C-alpha cells in the first residue's frame, strides 16, 4: 500500500509539473535606504513604499527581502547583481544601461530647501549657478538638474547631512523631496526647523520606480511580475489604502 501511494504521489507531481501548476516560491533581495516618511527600517511595516513593493511582488508569487544600506552602496551592489535590484528610484534614462525599470507608482515633490530670509528665487536653473547646492551622492534628481554642469553641487552621504550643512551656512540650498525634508526637520532638527523652508513650486513631482539588475537571471520576468502585481493593487484600491494608513 505504501508503494502504491508513493507511485500515485509521484504520478500526480509529474502531471502537475507538465501542466505548469507547480511553482517554487521565489525570493528577491532588493536594496533600499532609510528615507522616511516613505520608507525606513524602523517604520511600521517599513513604511508605505516598502509595503507597496512587497505587496505588488507578493501578488505575483514573489517574496521580497529588503536590505537597508547607504544609497551609493545599494546602487553599486545592484549594478553588479549582488542585490537583485533596488528601490525607490526616480526615473533617469541612463539607468536603463544596467537595470530594467518598473511601471511608476506615486512619489512626491522634489525641490529646494533654503534658509528663511534668504532672498533666493529662480525662473530657470541657471539663475542658481552662483549658489552651492547640497545633493546626496548617487541620487537621481531631475534630468535637467543632474545634467547641469554649471551648477555648484556639493555631495553628502544623506539628506540629514545636507540639511545640517544648510543650517551651518556651508551651502545655500538643498535639493530634496519636500516631505523627506519636513520629516527630517521634525524628527532630527526640531530646535532649528523654523530656520528652513521649502521653495515652491517644486522642481518636479516625482514618481517612484523599482529597478531590477540586468545581471540577474530572468530580470525581465521579475519586473514583469512586479508590474502585474502593481496593476492589481492599483485597481483594487490597495495602494490608496496603504498610503492612507501611513498618513499620505
N, C-alpha and C positions, 0 to 999 in steps of 0.2 A: 504493500500500500504506500509506503514511504517513497519507493522508487517511482510508482505511478504518479504520485503527487508532484514529485520533482520534475518528471517529464512534462506534466501539464503546465507547471510554472514556467519551465524553460521554453515550451512552445508558445505560451502566452507572451513572453518577453520578446521572442523573435517576431511574432505577429505585430506587436505594438511598435517595435523598432522599425519594422518595414513600413508601417503606416505613418511614421513620423510623429507618433504620440508620446514618445519617451523623451523627456527633456532633463538635462543635467542642470542643476542650479548654477548659475553663472555669477561671478563676482568681479567687480571692478574696484580698483583703488584710485580714487581721484584726489588730487591735491587741492587745497584751499587755504584760506587765511582767516584770521580774526578781523572782521570788517563789519563790526556792529554799527547800526542795528539790523543789518541784512543777514549776517552770518557770524557765528562765534562759537568757539569750543565750549564755553561755559553757559551759553544761552539755552533757554528752553527748546528742546529738540534741535539745538544748534542753530536756531534762527529760521526765519521763513524761507530763505533761499535754499538752505540745506534740506529743509523739509520738502520743498517743491521738487528739487532734483532727485532726492531719494524716492519720492512717490512716483515720479514720471518713469524712472527706470524700473521700479517695482511692478508697474502696470504691464511691463514687457518682460517680466520674469528675471530681472537682473538686480542683484543686491549690491549696494554701494558701500564701501568703506571709505571714510574721509580722513585724510592726513593733513593736519593743520601745521603749516610750516611758513617760514618767511617767504614772501611772494616771489622774489627773484629765484629762490631755490625751487619753489613749486614749478615755475615755468621751465627752468633748466632741466629738472628731472622729468617733466612731462615730454619735453622735446626728445630726450634720449629714450623714452619708453620705460624708464624706471617706474614712473607712475603711468597709469593708463590714460590719464588726461587731467584736466583741472577746470576749475570754475571759481567764482563768477568772473567772466571776462567781458570787456567791451569789444565790439566788432572792429577789426582792422584787416585790410586786405592782405597784408603781409603775413598774417597768422596762418593763412592757407598753405604756406610753404611747408609747415610742419604739422598742422592739425586740420581735422575736419571740424567745422563749427555747427552747432545745433541751430534749430529754429530759435528765435528770440523769445524771452519772457520778460516781464516788467522789471525795470530798474528804477532810476531816479535822476534828479537834476544834477549835472556836473557844471561847476563854475568856480568862482574865486571867493576866498575869504580875504578880508583886509582888516587893518586896524581902523576902528571907528575914529572919525575926524580926519582921516587921510583923504585928501581930495583927488582920488584916483577914479577916473572914468575912461571909457573907451567905446569907440564905434567899431574899430577893427583891431585885430591882434597887434598890428604894427604900432598902434598907439601905446602899447605896453612894453615896447622894446627897451625903455630906459629903466625898467623895474626888474629886480631879482625875484624870480618866481620859484617857489618850492614845489618840487614834484617828487613822487615816490619812484625809486629805482625799479624798472621793469613794468610799470603800469602803462597801459594804453589809455590815452585820454580822448581827444578828438583828432581826426586825420589832419586838419589844418594846424592845430596846436603842435602835434608831435612832429610835423614836417617843418615847423617854423624855426629854422636855424638862427634867425635874427633875434630870437628871444633869449633872455638870460635865465637858463633853467638850472636850479640848484637842487641836486639829488639828495634824498634822505631815505632811510630804510623803511619808514612808515609815516602815516598821516599824523600821528601824535607828535612825532619829532618835528615835522614841518610846522604844526601849529605852535609848538614851543619856540621854534626859531622865529616865527612871525611875532609872537609876543615879546621876544627878546630883541626885536628890530634888526635881526640878521638878514631878513628877507622882507619884501614889501607885499607879496601876495602868495597865496597857496591855492593850487588847483586841486579840487576835492569835491566829492559828492556832498551836496548840501546836508543831507540827513546824517551822513557819517560825521561831518564836521560838527554839527549840532550835538550829536551823541557824545563825541569825544569831549567837547567843551563841558557838557553837563556832568559826565562821569569822572573825567580826569583833571579838568582845569576849571572847576566850578567857580573858584575865587577870582578868576580872571576872564570868565566867559563874556562878561559885558563889555570887554575891551575890543572884541572882534565882531564882524558882521559879514553876512553873505551878500555878494553883489548880484542884484537882479538886473536884467534877466540872466538865466544860466547860459553857459556856452551851448549846451545841448541837453535834452532829456534822453538819457541813455537806456537802451535795452541791455539785457544780460544774456550771456551765452555759456554753454558748456563746450569745452574744446577736448577732443579725443586725439591722442597722438597717432600719427601715421606710422609709428614704429611698432605698434602692437598688431597682432593678427586680427583680421576681420574688423578693422577700425570703422569702415563704413557701415557695417551691420550694427555696430554698437551705437553709432549716432542715429541711425535709422530707428533703432529700438527706443532711444530716448525721445525722438521726435514723435513717434507714435503714441508713447505714453503721455507726452506733453499735450497732444491734441485731445486725448481723453480727459485729462484733468482740467483743461480749459473748458471743454464742452459741458462737463457735469458740475462746474462751479467749485471744484476742489481748490484751485489756485486762489480764487477770491476768498474762500473760507479760511484758507491757511493764512493769507495776508491779513485778513480782518482779525484773526485770533492773535496775531503778533502786533497789532496796532497800526497796520498800514491800510 
